Amino acid sequence: MNRRRFLQISAAALCAGARAQAAPWTGQAFGAEIALDLRGGVRNRQDMRAIRDEIQEIENTFSLYRESELTRLNATGRCRPSAAMSEVLALSRRVHLATLGAFDPTVQPLWDALANGNSGASLRAKIGFETVRVAADIRLGPGQALTLNGIVQGYAADRVRDLLVARGYSDVLVDMGEFAAIGGPFDLGVSDPSAGLLARLQLRDGRAMATSSPGALALPGGSHILGPQGQLPRWSTVTVEAKSAALADAASTAFVLMERDEIARSAARLGLDAVHLVDFDGNYGPL
């Protein structure tokens, strides 16, 4: 079971108190089957088509599983970025710096090696987002490639929320595995792959929530959440509340690898609303 499918199933089980019937859509995106639930409903087919088109555009930019702007960048080592790519890389840089490098999109070659059963030891020297040049064009270092899977699902939730706000929606929870709220509050839960449901939270208007669990997907060489400096996961589940689902997504990915005091300092730098931690013994607590 991949991370996105685990989170979507958890979300379906834990969301409660919606004031109207959900409007579901399932399809392929971000390299997996995803489900989009709009708690509060969609008014018409045109709006649902606009949502699908929005997701398609994001796929065309960030997918690693078909030709996209990102795969072309990884193949050539340079490109002139779209506005969306520049926005996501700027936020990635911010989180990279705030987490002292724990969030690092340049782990992609190592991820590929581990997924194929190789050690990838020789690839660790190429990891380092600080060597990626992002200006009028993007230039990767020799042998580098990027993955934005630790931020782009949240970015997609933000984009869908913005689209619905522009179309006049006032009470919808966007659920793409990461959550973004319009109106509300909406009741959500913190769930761990091993310990199950541990807490219930409320997500308010204009806020977002994202969860990362290293146990949701295992690679032959370990967890799917890779420590760029060789860090091992320190937490079984991390849930982050923030204004932006993209920010919450990236932060939760990094925090899995960090000690509590490091997380507290990074959360303050990033201006996060709240962080919820579950250790490997199933103990839950807010930061």
Phi, psi and omega in degrees: 000126181276168187301316185294318179294319178300314183293323181293318178296318177300316182298318180298325181282333191257339179291137179212162174078017176295143184269357177208166184294141179291152177246097187274153170216136176238148179182184179266128175198149177058031176080013181205166170286128179239162174233131177252119176247130177248093179291116187120342171089164176242137188286325188205169182294327181298320179293319177295322177296321179296323177296314179298320178296323179296315179296321179298319179296320178294319175301317181296339179267316195244356184294141171261358191250004173201176180297132181204175175302321181291317180294326177292321176298314180296326182287324186255341181083000179200153174194163170267116192282150168288169178299320180295316179297317179298319180297314182291321179291326177295317177292322177300318178298317180299315181289322177303313181290318183292333181260015179054039174090000181293328171267115186214106182293350183277011177282000187303313179300322177294318178301314179300316181298314181294322179297333179264011175084011178262160183285326181069015185302321183288346184273345184296331180292341181272351181284135178160096182295337180295341179270354178279126179269124177236107179215228175298330170228168179252134176228124177271156173286167180304129177077004182273154171209153185251147162238135177244021181295339180277005181220334193283334176293320173295320177301320178296319177299319177298316182296318179294318177300315180299319179299315183290323175299316180297334180267008171093012179283143184232355183206078183218139169255117176277120182240106174237033190090321164254153190242145174219130189253140166240118183080222180095204008286157178245139179273126178232170179230155172263119182234141180247144181304326182262317188272346181079205183290127185239337182198159174240139183231163174245132178254123186266169181305132176077006180250169184218162181214141177218150182230140172233134179224111182299333180282356182286340178207123179255137171262162176305330181263007180137207182288158176286345175266109189262136173280118182298334175254023179087009180296143173261154178303135179255347183227145179283326177209138174231127175243132182238136173251134183202175177291326185245133176293327177297316178296316179297321180297309181296317181295317180296325177298312181292319187295334175306331187262002192242155175285160185303315183292326175295319178299316181301316180293318180293320179299321178293318179298323185271352179068039182284154179284313184197155175228134180238130188241139173235123180274179185283359171262003179085013179277128182251145172190147172290155180298000000 
